[in-house]
Amino acid sequence: MSRIPQWIRLSLDTNSDYRHVHAEIAGRALHTVCESAKCPNRGECWNEGTATMMLLGDICTRACRFCAVKSGRPEPADTEEPDRVASAARSMKLKYVVLTSVNRDDMPDGGAGIFAETISAIKRELPEASVEVLTPDFEGVEADIASVLRARPEVFSHNLETVRRLQPIVRPMASYGRSLAVLKYASEWRPEITVKSAIMVGLGETEDELYEAMDDLLDAGCQILAMGQYLRPSRKHIEVSRYADPEEFERMAARAREKGFRAVASGPMVRSSYRARELYESAVASVSTVG
């Protein structure tokens, strides 16, 4: 693939908020997807005093071909992690907390219990804060998904990542149908919950396949969609097939809104948790407007 185009730029500047976030994360022995997944927006987000907390360690039991997170055999889950995350959120004065995790197929509940305990701990420490969870598929076990939902996050997110045809290549230990089933289960749990997903562009998909995936997500009850450019973390990962320009992302966003998504973030640098609070508030506002 040709060199990275000029419209993809990483911010290297840091400010006092960035340093505060770094100190909170390091001081409490926490992990963030910003670091582990080599997110290109870490500088921007940390400079604004926000970060996406990654639960259950930094070693994943799966090895998706797009992902920079380490894979292997994780350490046992840290039962004190929920309280440390909640304490960090309070210290950072967060009004919107995003939680994600590695896959923990080695655990009986896939780590769902830690998700639930962390949501509850945050709501005790920060009663006015909203919580968004970006979860694994929990191998499709509804009882585990329900465990997370019972803790009442405002947003339940699970990423489809790519189109149906490419799932076995990009996510060999996952399933297109299973991911849709997870989202469907969450969307039917209770009407107040907002359901979200994300798709990457540049893995070899066609435009028609992207629109088919949008339709599948809508059928599963998904209300918020994030779309961004896949960037290859290393030579070990799947190659970038193409770089979509900002105008193409704008066209895809317009199509997604026409199809019925309540809120859409679409751009080369967009990632699943990028501007998460703004997207959620936009989705909620759209419901109020329709109502």
Order of alpha helices (4+ residues) and beta strands (2+ residues): alpha-beta-alpha-alpha-beta-beta-beta-alpha-beta-alpha-beta-alpha-beta-alpha-alpha-beta-alpha-beta-alpha-beta-alpha
